Structures are given as C-alpha cells and as structure tokens.
Amino acid sequence: MRTKRFATCPPRAIVLAAVVLFVPSVVVSQGISPEQVVSIEQVSSVAMRPDGGHVAYTLSKPRGSGDPRGGNYSELWLVAQESNSPQRIIAAPQSAFGPTWSPDGSMLAFRANLDQHENTQVYAVTVEDHTPRLLTRSPTAVSSFQFAPDGRSIAYTTRDPMSEAERTRRAQGHDQWVAGEDFWRHVRLWIEDLTTGDRRAVTPEGRTVWAFAWAPGSDRLAVQTTSSPDIDHGYMFRQLATVSATGGALRPLTETPGKLGGMAWSPDGKRLAFIGAISQNDPLAQSIFVAPVASGIAVNRTLDYEGSVTWVGWQDGRTLLFLATEGTATAINRLRADQGEIERLVGGGVEVFTSVSFDGRMRNFAAVTSTAAHPSELYVGDVRRGRMERVTRHNPWLDNVQLARQEAIEWWAEDGTRIEGVLVRPLNEEPGMRYPLAILPHGGPEGISRDGWNTRGLYPAQVLAARGYAVLMPNYRGSGGRGVAFSKADHRDLGGKEFEDVIAGIDYLADQGLVDPDRVGSSGTSYGGYFSAWAATRYPDRFAAGISFAGISNWVSFTGTTDIPYEMSLVHWDMWWFDDPGLAWDRSPMARIDERTSPLLVGHGAADARVHPEQSLELYTTLKINKIATELVIYPREPHGLREPAHLLDFMRRIIGWFDEHVKAAVPATM
C-alpha cells in the first residue's frame, strides 16, 4: 500500500517553539550526568476528558534516597485546557495507574492500592472533588478496567482467587510448583454494577483474558483469551471472540494467526478494528484488520505499509485513526475502513508519540510525547489543524543542561538494504576530529530506536556523548517501524545480516570522518545484550569492548530457561533450535569465546525470568576460563531490566568506566 503524504509543517509559532527546545536558555552544565538521568520524571499515560476540557496523566517519579527501595512511583495529575496549570491528585509514595474518564466525563477513574482496600482497586475522583471514592470491590487485584458505554457498570480483569484449601495447604509449607498444574491462576473478566455493587464473572473458567473492549450498546464485549495464563501464550496464542455482558460462552470472531494488539468497535457495533500480526512468525502486532462481526472475515487494511501500528480507533463510522512508528518517527494517520490511502494528520517530525487519547468527537487529543531535547511530557493537539503543543515541563532543570546534537541517519547495507538509526554526535564536536563510537543496540530484536528522548539508565546516550563519544542506536533488519517485511528480514539468521547492518553503520560513520573505527564499543540490554556479546566474541577485530546486560549467550540453553520459548523460537528464529542445532550454537557468543575475544562487562537482574541469569553466569565463567578481561554484576530483586535508582546509577557508572578504559583508551587509528 502506498502512503499518501501530506504536508505536516506546523504554523510558524510552533516551528519556533520546536527549535527553542534544542537551545537551552542558560547553559550551566556541559552534558547530562548519571545522577541527573536517574532523577528524570516522565509522563507515562494520558486520558483526555470526553469534552476535551481536561487531561489526566500519570507521572513516573523516581524514588528518593530516603524512600524504600523499588521502582518509580506513578503520580496522578489533572490539567484544565484553559489553565495549563497541572494539579497533583495522587502523590508519591502512593501510586495510580490507567486514568480513564467515565463516558459522560463526570468521573476520572484509576487503579490504585490505597488505604481503603488491601488489593489494587478502581477509584474515582471528580474535577471538583479530588477525594478518591472506591468503585470496585474485587477480592483480588484489578489489572485493567473500562467503563461500559452507558456508564452504568465497569468491566475489569482480575486473577482468580486462591481456594481456601490451597491457602491452607500453602500455609502448611506445601508450596511446591509442579509444571503443567496451572500454578498461575487464570485472569477472568468481571462486570460490577456501579449503583448496586453487584458483580459477576463474564468469561468462563479455564480462560485467561488479556484484553477486552466494550461494544457501543453495552451488551457485549470483544475479548482476547488464551487457554493458559503464562506470558508465552499471551504473546503467541490469543484468540479473538465476543461475549455477552451477562456472561456465557465465548463466540469466536475471526482467526488470528499471530500476535494481537489493541482493538476498537465501530460506532454502530457491526465491525471490529484490531491490530494484529499477518502470520505466526510476524514479530509484531503491527497491521490493522477490520472484521465484520457477522461474518468474521478480517481484511488487512495496511498491507505493505512501511510502518508499525501501535493504536487504532474509529473517527466515525467509516474512518479509522491510528498511531504508528514510521522509521525513527511517529505519526497519527487516517484511513478509510473499506478503501483508500493512508493520510498523515500529525507527526513525522521531532516529536515522538508513545500513546494518545482523544476526546469524544475524535478531534482533539492528548499524547505522551518526547523529543531529543526532553523526556516524555504531555502534549495536546488537533488532528483537523495538524498541530500540537507542549503542556507540561516536569524537568525544568534540563533547560540548563547542554545536550549533544541528535539526528536520524540512514546508510546502506552490503546487500543494498536501507538501514536507519539515531545518531548522537559528541558534545562540543570539533570538525576533523575522530571520536570513539558507542553502539547502543535496542532489544527485541523487534524493538525500535526513535528520534526522541533516548537517554536512560541502561542506554545512557547523552551521558556518553558528553564524555566525548559518538553514539549510534541502529535499527537493524528485524526492527519494528518499517513494516512486516523488514521486521521478518532476520528470520533464521539471527546475528547474521542484521549484525552486518551494524558493521555497515560503523563503516558509514568512519567514512564520514566522525568516528575512529579502532575505538568502537557496544552496550545493550536483552537482545541488545546478545548483540554486544556477539560483537565482542564474533567481531573482536571491530569492537574494542562490549557490555551485555540481561543478554543471551547460549541459544540452546536460553530456549530451555526463558518464559517465552515459543515467541522467541516461532517468531524470531522462525524455527526451534533443534531444527538446526549447528546454527543455533554457531550464533551463540559462548561458541566464539577464545583468546581474541574483546573485554566484556556482564550484568543481570537476579529475578529475570525472560533471560535467566544463568546466561550471564555461563558467559562470565567461560570468559574467565579463557582469561578475557571481564566483570560480572548481579542486581538483587531486579527483573528483565533495572528499576531501582541505585542499581541504575551503579550500572551507568560501570558502562562509563568500562568504555573509558577499553574503548576510549584503545590505540587510536593511524590518521
């Protein structure tokens, strides 16, 4: 499908505002520090009132040194359009999630675990009265919720409670886990009447609900369910069905061969639009399908679209709006549900949208938005005028920090494939000087590096740029944002041509005279950690050092210890390792370790179920046996990534130290 391109240049006033974002008013510090990175506050979700007059949002707020250890708090804020003066509704150390307006806009609901109940429940406030009122009384924690369109009830998902017999058995020490005995209880859909408090289960026992959406008439819901509650089934084996609001059997809607994303009913309730994969091995739910409920025959409306859809909604009975990543940028687009080309409404520029929320008329919107100059903030816009403006400024100190220049770049792989990436140039770059290069590969491999705010604890792009590094975040083949064909282009070849794309990017920057090809390091997390370990073991002549956090070191043992064996094998490898054990082992960093291996720093979270810590233990032990410079750091309590500020700060400092010692101090290239 060809995308119809429309001019999206905003009015002059907005252009000037966008430019000012990159020029701090008073320069006090040269570059951002690790301590500043872990103090950043970011808008994480938004909800626009149906009349467009107010926007609620959550703010991710790091814990301070005096707080109990843990991840960020999630504060709830409210801002009136006419005032642009945000008010804090729920403040740390309490947290609130998933702000949602009632259909008439009279209530702002959210999930929280306040003093009124032992489990996470749905609470509500009004614009006039910010005292939380309890709306649900579930015996187990509410994980997601939606108001019925008629406003009379709430649907929510919650895990089945443990039986009294099971509680007694566990209290007596019989808490063993036996594989296949459904240790993890199912998550079911419930509806609670807001007037009477009566509640009823809607979906049957033995099915887990991953997502749901009310039909306009409040009489039924679309649901995505699986027969098992484990995360791998949630990724790979969801089934799309409808169910009556009074409960009963699930009615299959349409066949869905792979992953599923968001969904939305047409205003007349006759069609369902949903984001899905085109096949089981599609790395992402990234295409829009429209299915008549009567026939269930789904049609792909974004066939051959070179982008990845992340949200879809109906503007009217004939028209869809959707949010998508297109290369390193994002855009809100419009598409007829039956036929026609894609029309860009907003985006494609310096602002990167993470999520959006529209008013009741689907005209005005709120968006979680970042740029190269600031982390995620609240923006509001109008799709009719194709413009948007910034509302919040939660890190004003950034105005006094000089940041390095960031830009989207592209180069060509050896086989002619166009590759994109995000480049952060060294702070205070001097013409003619060659700089050490830090490669920061994203995870997935279906992740995406966008041209927005990219600096965080495990990916400290601006911190490294301030220390004299050029930083490249490559979107190698297999990445999202470029359509289905590109995201499938690494199948059965992990670590092959996709990594050659990165090598080509290094050569491109060296040919431009920016980087010293003899001083290159790679640091990444998850699949990015695999890339960095692969760089150090497979390409020691090209990489002076590597840093692997939560990375895969052995494809064979990884498959037997991860919580997503089906997703990683059927999607990204497009085969099981035992279908070609020689290839799986050959592409493992463990198979390549010898005396030529580059110095490799290894880190992991002790509670990681996605990539088990044994992957890093294997890697570190083998490096030590082969007398390769290495370090291993394990962080207690941490899952797949890092959440606690002290841990983030520690590993960021280790990244800087490792690169300074083994990359920056490497013997420079002969000029």
VOGU-3710 file (C-alpha; in Angstrom, 3 decimals, decimal comma):
1> mrtkrfatcp> 0,000/0,000/0,000  1,269/3,461/-0,892  1,089/6,081/1,810  -0,343/9,401/0,678  1,998/12,072/2,057  0,542/15,369/3,219  2,496/18,443/4,234  2,735/18,462/8,032  4,725/21,647/8,627  3,105/23,395/11,615
11> praivlaavv> 2,491/27,147/11,807  5,469/29,434/12,326  4,858/29,873/16,054  5,014/26,129/16,601  8,146/25,826/14,452  9,899/28,412/16,599  8,844/26,594/19,762  10,238/23,329/18,406  13,566/24,987/17,620  13,816/26,525/21,071
21> lfvpsvvvsq> 13,571/23,020/22,566  17,110/22,383/21,337  18,635/25,604/22,689  18,793/25,757/26,498  18,145/29,263/27,753  21,012/29,331/30,263  23,817/26,811/29,843  25,102/25,767/33,259  26,351/22,210/32,798  28,107/20,583/29,871
31> gispeqvvsi> 26,064/17,463/29,289  23,832/15,390/31,493  25,185/13,328/34,407  24,237/9,813/35,535  22,791/11,277/38,739  20,524/13,546/36,694  19,405/10,665/34,470  18,074/8,641/37,405  16,175/11,693/38,694  14,166/12,238/35,493
41> eqvssvamrp> 10,380/12,400/35,787  8,324/11,336/32,759  4,679/11,424/31,731  3,658/7,789/31,196  -0,042/7,757/30,249  -2,736/10,281/29,302  -6,542/10,446/29,256  -8,484/13,303/27,650  -11,923/14,094/29,057  -14,715/13,416/26,538
51> dgghvaytls> -15,441/17,160/26,216  -11,727/17,887/25,726  -11,664/20,325/28,644  -9,316/18,408/30,931  -6,478/15,907/30,581  -5,432/13,438/33,255  -1,980/11,919/33,162  0,351/9,768/35,221  3,861/10,870/36,051  6,621/8,321/36,612
61> kprgsgdprg> 8,576/9,676/39,564  11,867/8,095/40,748  12,248/7,199/44,396  14,458/9,360/46,539  17,341/8,243/48,734  15,069/8,159/51,778  12,351/6,044/50,145  12,012/2,266/50,438  13,742/0,515/47,550  11,679/-0,268/44,481
71> gnyselwlva> 10,677/1,088/41,103  9,280/4,510/40,266  6,119/5,888/41,805  3,239/6,742/39,472  1,560/10,006/40,419  -1,811/11,119/39,015  -2,142/14,681/37,696  -5,001/16,709/36,193  -4,781/19,794/33,995  -7,527/22,015/32,589
81> qesnspqrii> -7,029/23,082/28,986  -7,736/26,734/29,733  -5,296/26,951/32,653  -2,314/24,776/31,667  -1,596/24,543/35,402  -1,427/20,838/36,393  -2,776/19,693/39,771  -1,467/16,607/41,554  -4,300/14,245/42,534  -2,399/11,203/43,847
91> aapqsafgpt> 1,092/11,945/45,163  4,050/9,701/45,948  4,526/7,478/47,896  1,099/6,383/46,674  0,682/5,404/43,015  -2,159/5,419/40,490  -2,397/3,798/37,075  -4,564/3,738/33,963  -6,524/7,011/34,226  -9,879/6,672/32,445
101> wspdgsmlaf> -12,850/9,055/32,197  -16,427/7,891/32,553  -18,409/8,256/29,296  -20,125/11,447/30,496  -16,872/12,886/31,894  -18,258/13,159/35,417  -15,655/10,839/36,947  -11,944/10,240/36,495  -11,215/6,631/37,447  -7,861/4,955/38,042
111> ranldqhent> -6,312/1,844/39,558  -4,607/2,221/42,905  -3,837/0,418/46,138  -4,926/2,979/48,688  -5,614/2,572/52,384  -9,248/1,638/51,783  -8,508/-1,852/50,446  -5,720/-4,456/50,615  -5,698/-5,039/46,814  -5,465/-2,752/43,813
121> qvyavtvedh> -8,981/-1,482/43,036  -10,628/1,123/40,820  -11,140/4,522/42,440  -12,626/7,747/41,080  -12,426/11,486/41,662  -14,235/14,389/40,053  -12,871/17,606/38,612  -14,278/19,470/41,622  -13,569/16,907/44,376  -10,233/15,110/44,389
131> tprlltrspt> -11,051/12,766/47,263  -10,818/9,176/45,910  -14,003/7,116/46,024  -13,863/3,317/45,822  -15,665/1,931/42,757  -14,808/-1,791/42,794  -14,619/-4,417/45,498  -12,758/-7,295/43,929  -11,250/-9,910/46,289  -8,119/-9,931/44,084
141> avssfqfapd> -6,257/-7,066/42,423  -7,816/-5,347/39,405  -5,353/-5,370/36,497  -7,326/-3,391/33,861  -10,763/-1,801/33,560  -13,175/0,055/31,258  -16,474/1,860/31,815  -19,470/0,498/29,932  -20,541/2,980/27,223  -23,793/3,609/29,101
151> grsiayttrd> -21,776/4,460/32,243  -23,740/2,098/34,487  -21,056/-0,514/35,125  -17,352/-1,265/34,950  -15,694/-4,258/33,351  -12,368/-5,320/34,792  -9,893/-8,188/34,762  -8,658/-9,882/37,913  -6,889/-13,117/38,729  -8,974/-15,974/40,115
161> pmseaertrr> -8,656/-16,106/43,912  -6,846/-18,924/45,614  -9,166/-21,524/47,124  -9,345/-21,842/50,888  -7,942/-25,375/50,631  -4,983/-24,069/48,633  -4,346/-21,297/51,168  -4,305/-23,859/53,987  -2,008/-26,176/52,068  0,488/-23,377/51,351
171> aqghdqwvag> 0,413/-22,216/54,954  1,487/-25,727/55,925  4,526/-25,474/53,636  3,147/-27,317/50,604  4,059/-24,547/48,193  5,860/-26,602/45,558  5,365/-25,712/41,929  4,619/-28,582/39,539  4,901/-27,809/35,828  1,653/-28,214/33,942
181> edfwrhvrlw> -0,584/-27,994/37,018  -1,650/-24,432/36,281  0,259/-22,889/39,156  -0,603/-19,450/37,812  -4,331/-18,847/38,214  -6,393/-17,568/35,294  -7,339/-13,928/34,801  -11,063/-13,518/34,106  -13,325/-10,657/33,074  -15,854/-9,335/35,594
191> iedlttgdrr> -18,555/-6,674/35,460  -19,569/-4,663/38,513  -22,722/-2,519/38,667  -21,796/0,985/39,824  -25,146/1,511/41,577  -25,764/-1,780/43,353  -22,202/-3,104/43,641  -23,314/-6,463/42,229  -20,512/-8,238/40,374  -20,456/-11,213/38,051
201> avtpegrtvw> -17,860/-13,175/36,100  -18,358/-12,749/32,350  -15,798/-15,121/30,839  -15,759/-18,847/31,631  -13,341/-20,649/33,899  -10,197/-22,033/32,313  -9,525/-18,995/30,058  -7,262/-16,011/30,681  -8,359/-12,608/29,355  -5,529/-10,410/28,040
211> afawapgsdr> -7,560/-7,555/26,540  -11,181/-6,527/26,111  -13,333/-3,777/24,581  -16,981/-2,835/25,169  -19,370/-2,785/22,202  -21,234/0,543/21,804  -24,525/-0,904/23,069  -23,000/-2,063/26,389  -24,467/-5,513/25,698  -21,294/-7,417/24,775
221> lavqttsspd> -17,521/-7,204/24,694  -14,693/-8,289/22,441  -12,109/-10,317/24,336  -8,668/-11,757/23,668  -8,177/-15,003/25,596  -5,849/-17,980/25,923  -6,187/-21,421/27,456  -3,078/-20,858/29,601  -2,236/-17,834/31,767  1,506/-17,897/31,029
231> idhgymfrql> 3,147/-14,968/29,248  4,244/-17,003/26,218  0,626/-17,908/25,443  -0,266/-14,253/25,908  2,234/-13,336/23,207  1,555/-16,108/20,748  -1,796/-17,856/21,110  -4,528/-15,327/21,797  -7,962/-15,998/20,336  -10,375/-13,197/19,471
241> atvsatggal> -14,010/-13,658/20,498  -17,111/-11,835/21,730  -19,015/-12,484/24,934  -22,332/-11,248/26,274  -22,220/-8,727/29,106  -24,375/-11,135/31,071  -21,768/-13,887/30,675  -21,858/-17,183/28,873  -19,926/-18,938/26,141  -17,258/-17,207/24,080
251> rpltetpgkl> -18,223/-16,676/20,431  -15,150/-16,864/18,153  -14,943/-13,761/15,977  -12,144/-14,348/13,475  -8,955/-16,370/13,013  -5,836/-14,546/14,215  -2,623/-16,336/13,196  -0,166/-14,461/15,429  0,167/-11,661/17,950  -2,698/-9,306/18,784
261> ggmawspdgk> -2,728/-5,658/19,874  -5,382/-3,048/20,573  -8,931/-3,156/19,207  -11,923/-0,841/18,761  -15,600/-1,282/17,821  -17,178/0,768/15,044  -19,797/3,249/16,320  -22,640/1,029/15,047  -21,170/-2,083/16,663  -21,095/-4,010/13,386
271> rlafigaisq> -17,319/-4,108/12,856  -14,214/-4,542/14,959  -10,876/-2,994/14,043  -7,861/-4,620/15,652  -4,093/-4,571/15,432  -2,626/-7,950/14,614  0,145/-9,959/13,047  -0,215/-11,269/9,495  1,266/-14,670/10,400  2,526/-16,616/13,376
281> ndplaqsifv> 6,113/-15,547/12,686  5,277/-11,840/12,351  7,432/-10,213/15,060  4,802/-7,624/15,951  1,094/-6,990/16,029  1,553/-4,069/13,634  -1,157/-4,241/10,941  -4,777/-3,008/11,053  -7,508/-5,549/10,366  -11,214/-4,790/10,057
291> apvasgiavn> -13,658/-7,647/10,647  -17,459/-7,540/10,280  -18,850/-9,178/13,401  -21,471/-11,054/11,395  -19,037/-12,817/9,037  -15,760/-12,639/10,952  -13,800/-12,239/7,703  -10,952/-9,894/8,607  -9,322/-7,673/5,965  -5,809/-6,255/6,338
301> rtldyegsvt> -6,105/-2,510/5,673  -2,394/-1,726/5,976  -0,989/-4,303/3,590  2,563/-3,320/2,529  2,513/-0,287/4,843  6,093/0,583/5,872  5,308/1,319/9,474  4,194/-0,384/12,685  0,742/0,480/14,071  0,533/0,854/17,864
311> wvgwqdgrtl> -3,030/2,203/18,418  -6,270/2,277/16,409  -9,660/3,937/16,888  -12,730/4,964/14,871  -13,081/8,636/13,947  -16,573/7,937/12,591  -18,469/5,000/11,117  -16,297/4,927/8,007  -12,902/6,225/9,112  -10,068/4,941/11,270
321> lflategtat> -7,401/6,908/13,076  -4,166/5,187/14,061  -0,847/5,883/15,723  2,246/4,310/14,195  6,004/4,317/14,186  7,421/5,117/10,754  11,169/4,605/10,731  12,576/6,684/13,593  9,500/8,977/13,715  5,846/8,610/14,745
331> ainrlradqg> 2,590/9,885/13,264  -1,183/9,961/13,697  -2,752/8,851/10,428  -6,229/8,478/8,944  -7,551/5,585/6,871  -10,936/4,668/5,434  -12,167/1,389/6,867  -13,095/-0,002/3,432  -10,726/1,503/0,886  -8,374/4,385/0,231
341> eierlvgggv> -4,884/5,549/1,042  -3,277/6,456/4,332  -3,337/10,166/5,145  -0,946/11,653/7,666  -2,589/14,096/10,071  0,014/14,913/12,711  3,631/13,924/13,283  6,574/12,782/11,268  8,735/15,491/12,849  10,807/15,991/16,000
351> evftsvsfdg> 8,027/14,916/18,383  7,780/11,214/19,155  4,411/9,943/20,457  4,262/6,972/22,812  0,481/6,921/23,305  -2,579/9,053/22,523  -6,051/9,728/23,933  -8,851/11,500/22,028  -11,880/13,478/23,087  -15,380/12,167/22,412
361> rmrnfaavts> -15,503/13,686/18,915  -12,109/12,216/17,948  -10,757/15,657/17,053  -8,617/16,889/19,914  -6,074/14,605/21,509  -3,531/14,305/24,289  -0,244/12,480/23,717  2,728/11,223/25,688  5,469/12,915/23,699  9,240/13,258/23,824
371> taahpselyv> 11,862/14,937/21,668  15,629/14,725/21,503  15,685/17,605/23,985  13,330/16,346/26,686  11,803/13,123/28,099  8,097/12,294/27,773  5,743/15,183/28,550  2,068/15,932/27,951  1,208/17,463/24,582  -2,241/18,343/23,248
381> gdvrrgrmer> -3,227/18,673/19,610  -5,943/18,930/16,977  -5,992/16,485/14,065  -8,048/18,887/11,936  -5,312/21,522/12,042  -2,388/19,111/12,141  -0,778/20,847/15,082  0,120/20,182/18,705  1,715/21,979/21,635  3,526/21,108/24,810
391> vtrhnpwldn> 1,661/21,437/28,127  3,940/20,156/30,923  7,573/20,779/31,888  8,416/18,309/34,636  12,201/18,590/34,381  12,864/22,346/34,181  16,496/21,836/35,177  17,082/20,357/31,712  16,888/23,893/30,310  20,247/24,486/31,984
401> vqlarqeaie> 21,897/21,354/30,567  23,654/21,473/27,236  22,751/18,357/25,242  24,561/16,898/22,272  23,046/17,085/18,797  20,867/14,119/17,837  19,719/13,180/14,337  18,169/10,360/12,349  20,543/8,905/9,775  20,485/6,166/7,167
411> wwaedgtrie> 23,038/4,040/5,369  23,093/1,073/3,025  23,896/-2,492/3,960  26,169/-4,589/1,779  23,176/-6,232/0,052  21,577/-2,861/-0,717  19,082/-2,755/2,164  18,451/0,721/3,518  19,121/0,868/7,274  18,137/3,649/9,649
421> gvlvrplnee> 19,367/4,673/13,052  19,643/7,500/15,550  22,990/9,243/15,974  24,016/11,401/18,933  27,079/13,395/17,998  29,789/14,126/20,594  29,069/17,171/22,725  31,175/20,153/21,606  32,228/18,249/18,487  35,299/19,627/16,743
431> pgmryplail> 35,472/19,451/12,922  38,030/16,979/11,608  38,388/15,076/14,875  37,589/11,362/15,043  35,737/10,155/18,139  35,266/6,802/19,870  31,927/5,220/18,977  29,395/3,639/21,349  26,849/1,351/19,687  23,649/1,036/21,767
441> phggpegisr> 21,546/-1,684/20,060  17,892/-1,997/21,102  16,338/-5,252/22,265  13,680/-7,452/20,769  15,004/-7,808/18,087  11,723/-6,136/17,076  12,439/-3,039/19,192  12,860/0,418/17,660  15,185/3,339/18,343  13,177/6,521/17,689
451> dgwntrglyp> 14,422/10,063/17,228  13,056/11,214/20,585  14,446/11,062/24,117  16,776/8,049/24,257  18,778/8,557/27,444  18,017/6,206/30,341  19,904/4,075/32,822  20,758/1,136/30,587  21,051/3,305/27,453  22,881/6,469/28,596
461> aqvlaargya> 23,215/8,053/25,146  23,615/11,709/26,163  25,852/10,770/29,103  28,291/9,087/26,729  28,062/11,943/24,212  29,005/14,368/26,999  32,136/12,284/27,616  33,291/12,556/24,014  31,628/9,564/22,349  29,598/9,413/19,188
471> vlmpnyrgsg> 26,572/7,223/19,936  24,728/5,143/17,334  21,400/3,398/18,014  20,850/1,249/14,891  17,510/-0,064/13,618  18,961/-3,172/12,010  16,793/-5,518/9,940  14,348/-7,270/12,240  13,448/-3,962/13,922  9,913/-2,617/14,045
481> grgvafskad> 8,809/0,624/12,426  9,478/-0,373/8,815  6,622/-2,791/8,144  6,221/-6,545/8,236  8,766/-7,492/5,566  11,591/-5,579/7,254  10,798/-6,969/10,711  10,898/-10,509/9,274  14,142/-9,928/7,371  16,342/-11,534/10,056
491> hrdlggkefe> 14,445/-14,828/10,299  16,628/-17,939/10,541  19,648/-15,616/10,510  19,918/-14,057/13,978  23,325/-12,469/14,380  23,884/-12,681/10,608  22,952/-9,956/8,136  21,224/-7,992/10,903  24,587/-7,563/12,603  26,300/-6,820/9,316
501> dviagidyla> 23,884/-3,877/9,145  25,562/-2,532/12,291  29,032/-3,075/10,833  27,945/-1,124/7,751  26,781/1,697/10,027  30,204/1,850/11,674  31,881/1,997/8,276  29,491/4,744/7,183  30,366/6,925/10,187  34,067/6,200/9,708
511> dqglvdpdrv> 33,827/7,206/6,042  32,138/10,427/7,153  35,218/11,145/9,261  33,274/11,226/12,537  34,465/8,075/14,324  37,646/6,126/14,853  36,878/2,558/13,651  39,516/1,162/16,035  37,694/2,572/19,082  34,222/1,069/18,970
521> gssgtsyggy> 32,228/-0,487/21,824  28,730/-1,927/22,103  26,385/-1,893/25,094  22,837/-3,240/25,119  20,129/-4,992/27,102  18,261/-8,241/26,353  18,647/-8,849/22,602  20,840/-5,746/22,629  22,912/-7,541/25,256  23,163/-10,510/22,898
531> fsawaatryp> 24,314/-8,142/20,155  27,027/-6,731/22,414  28,262/-10,167/23,494  28,174/-11,244/19,837  30,178/-8,153/18,885  32,896/-8,978/21,427  33,144/-12,670/20,508  32,382/-12,778/16,762  33,905/-9,433/15,762  36,798/-8,759/18,184
541> drfaagisfa> 38,696/-7,091/15,335  35,891/-4,499/15,009  34,931/-3,952/18,667  37,354/-2,876/21,377  34,903/-3,880/24,141  31,350/-4,920/24,888  28,770/-4,612/27,659  25,987/-7,176/27,888  23,102/-6,684/30,303  20,492/-9,475/30,518
551> gisnwvsftg> 21,885/-10,765/27,237  21,598/-14,160/25,576  24,880/-16,055/25,461  23,731/-19,571/24,515  20,716/-20,035/22,232  20,341/-23,687/23,216  20,175/-23,231/26,995  18,239/-19,977/26,623  15,313/-21,774/24,980  15,039/-24,129/27,946
561> ttdipyemsl> 15,136/-21,430/30,621  13,164/-18,471/29,238  9,486/-17,715/29,864  8,932/-17,132/26,115  10,336/-20,208/24,301  7,519/-20,191/21,710  7,717/-16,468/20,998  11,484/-16,429/20,590  11,604/-19,606/18,516  8,485/-19,464/16,345
571> vhwdmwwfdd> 8,748/-15,724/15,695  12,344/-14,558/15,712  14,247/-17,704/14,858  11,264/-18,964/12,813  12,305/-22,460/13,911  13,276/-24,424/17,010  16,954/-24,671/17,840  16,843/-28,453/17,445  15,722/-27,990/13,825  19,246/-26,722/13,146
581> pglawdrspm> 21,340/-27,156/16,306  24,527/-26,315/14,460  23,231/-22,877/13,513  21,842/-22,152/16,976  25,173/-22,955/18,598  27,198/-21,189/15,902  25,277/-17,934/16,553  25,835/-18,175/20,313  28,526/-15,932/21,857  29,530/-18,900/24,022
591> aridertspl> 30,689/-20,751/20,917  33,030/-17,932/19,895  34,962/-17,211/23,076  38,712/-17,548/22,663  41,828/-15,532/23,391  40,828/-12,926/20,783  37,551/-12,021/22,488  37,224/-8,347/23,419  36,826/-7,275/27,071  33,225/-7,857/28,108
601> lvghgaadar> 31,310/-6,457/31,087  28,345/-8,665/32,060  25,312/-7,640/34,144  21,968/-9,206/35,063  18,929/-8,934/37,320  18,642/-11,802/39,781  14,856/-12,133/39,277  14,919/-12,158/35,467  12,510/-14,751/34,041  12,822/-13,590/30,419
611> vhpeqslely> 16,571/-14,159/30,085  17,629/-16,307/33,017  20,710/-15,112/34,957  22,407/-18,388/34,010  23,019/-16,848/30,581  25,323/-14,263/32,138  26,864/-16,765/34,535  27,765/-19,063/31,623  29,252/-16,165/29,722  31,263/-14,763/32,609
621> ttlkinkiat> 32,653/-18,129/33,687  33,796/-19,010/30,188  35,390/-15,583/29,735  37,310/-16,055/32,992  38,483/-19,509/31,970  39,786/-18,027/28,725  41,489/-15,175/30,653  39,433/-12,454/28,941  39,008/-9,163/30,787  35,529/-9,325/32,293
631> elviypreph> 33,350/-8,404/35,248  30,012/-9,788/36,422  27,475/-7,777/38,426  24,148/-9,234/39,596  21,398/-6,977/40,951  19,064/-8,460/43,592  15,279/-8,255/43,090  15,605/-6,902/39,548  13,546/-8,459/36,715  14,338/-8,171/32,988
641> glrepahlld> 15,986/-4,767/33,232  16,643/-2,437/36,146  14,056/-0,487/38,171  15,756/0,705/41,337  17,604/4,060/41,085  20,670/2,842/42,994  21,090/-0,078/40,601  20,555/2,094/37,525  23,126/4,574/38,765  25,626/1,844/39,558
651> fmrriigwfd> 25,420/0,187/36,148  25,519/3,501/34,304  28,784/4,316/36,054  30,106/0,873/35,126  29,237/1,477/31,461  31,174/4,749/31,514  34,153/3,220/33,294  34,301/0,163/31,028  34,115/2,213/27,838  36,620/4,790/29,087
661> ehvkaavpat> 39,110/2,051/29,949  38,673/-0,271/26,995  37,300/1,876/24,165  38,364/5,481/24,622  41,840/4,432/25,771  42,321/1,982/22,888  45,135/2,688/20,450  43,817/5,325/18,000  43,647/4,597/14,299  46,518/5,771/12,129
671> m> 45,449/9,058/10,585
//
